[in-house]
Amino acid sequence: MADQDNDYPAQIADLIESFAIKIRSLTVGRAERSITWIAFGLLFVTIGVLVTIWLLVAFFRAFGELVGQEVAYAITGGILIVVGALLWIRRFPKDDETGQE
């Protein structure tokens, strides 16, 4: 019983170890989880972009077979020009207070 009461070096070592474990769980554990989610997010975004591109190519090829390549290019170009013009018009929102652009 006297050994347990006077075993201060072991108690201090246990205290330091528990403190180090708590600090590690607060820092490294959170960083590890964050990095894991970032990696999965980048993977999902990459797969999503690739699938979108493949679907657009497949749609354009099917559309080209349906109406002809030249007409498909013309219609697609027209749609992109209209979308670009709308985005160009909205590039500078009007300021409500001064009424100036």
C-alpha positions, 0 to 999 in steps of 0.5 A: 500500500505504501508503494502505491502512495509513493509511486509519484514518478509512475503517476506523473508518467501516466498523467503526461501520457494521458495528456499527450493522448488527449492532445493527439486525439484533438489535433491529429484525429480531427486532421485525419478525418478532415483529410479523409473527407477532402480526399473522398470529396475530390474523388467524387467531384472528379468522377462527377465531372467525368460522368457529366462530360461522358453524358454530354458527349453521348447526348451530342453524338445521339443528337448528331445522329438524329438531326445531322452533325452540322445541325447539331453543331449549329444548335449547340453553338446557338445555345452556348451563345445565348447562355454566354450572352445572358451571363455577359449581361449579368456580369456586373449586378446593379448597385441598388443604393446609387443606381450605377453599375 
